[in-house]
Amino acid sequence: MYITNWDDFQKAAEDIYASSPDTTRYVHTFHGAAGELVLKVTNDQTVVKYKTNQATDLKKFIKLNLSLMEQMQNKPVNV
């Protein structure tokens, strides 16, 4: 299912990771012809997706990447 609100997607993605860090996967793909960025987070039980074609969402995407990477490395989040 695609989530249309960024804040809802980010919260859902972080919740999925927090509930099952060993099985969570985070994938991003860019469809150049359509100019769309698609983000997907899953733990094999829950799947959330976010799709955008807005350049302004790039900073949000980078911030989410940083947050998840810090959690994966067990570092405090300083975003």
C-alpha positions, 0 to 999 in steps of 0.5 A: 500500500502506498502512503501519501503523507510523508510523516505517516510513511516515516513513522511507519517505516521507523516503527517497522524497523523498531519492531523487527530490526533483523528482518526489516528491508528498506529499498528505494528505486528511481524510475527515470522515465516517470521521474518517480522515487519509490521507497519500500519498507518491509519486514515480510509481515508489513509493507509500506511504500511511498512514491513521489516525483517532487524534488523537495522530497529529496531532503526528507528521503536523505533524512530518513536514510540517515535516521535508519542507518543510525538506528542500524548502527545503534547510534543516537539519532541527531536529525 
